[in-house]
Amino acid sequence: MIAYSIFARCTARDWRSVMLAAFSVVPLGVGESVSGLVAGMVPLIEASGLPYKVGAMQTTIEGDEADVLAVIMDCHRYMREKAPRVLTHITIDDRAGATGRLEGKVQDLERIVGRELQ
């Protein structure tokens, strides 16, 4: 309840700070394989126009706070229509003045390690 009201306030504001958010939306009570349901969220993410990367366990998206949170909530609501229970996990990296971190964070790590990472 508290988390939802925070999201409602966040998405209603006109925030303009760039953030990274890694999120996963997990449908429960729909059987063992959920890849078909998860694939249904891709058009929602793409429609936002925000840069994103899909990983094996989560998707990372970059953009204005309000836009990023709106996409995550769109994905959560989509999945809620498909499953009786949904868990949405979110990790936010909100660094003042940082942009281009979706690619930049990986490039920084590759530079330190001295090679390209998978």
C-alpha positions, 0 to 999 in steps of 0.5 A: 500500500505504501509503495503503491502510493509512492508510485502514484505520487511519483508518476504524477509529478513532472520530474526531469532527472535521468535514472536507471531502473532494473526491474522484473515483473513475475506472474504467479499462479500461471504455470511453470513457463512465463516467457510468453507472458513476459514477452507481452511486455516488450511492446510496452517498453518499446513504445516508451522510446526509452533505451533499455536492455533485456537480461535473463532475469530483469530489464534495465531502462533509462530515462526521466524518473516519471517516464521510467516509473510509468513504464514499470507500472504499465508492465506491472498492470499488464501482467496483473491482467494476465495473472492472479498475483504479480511480484514486481522487483525494482532497483533504481540507480538515481545519480545526480547529473549522470546520463548515458549510464545504461551503456556507460556502466558496462563500459566502465567495468570493461575498462577496469577489467581490461576486456569485453564482458559477455 
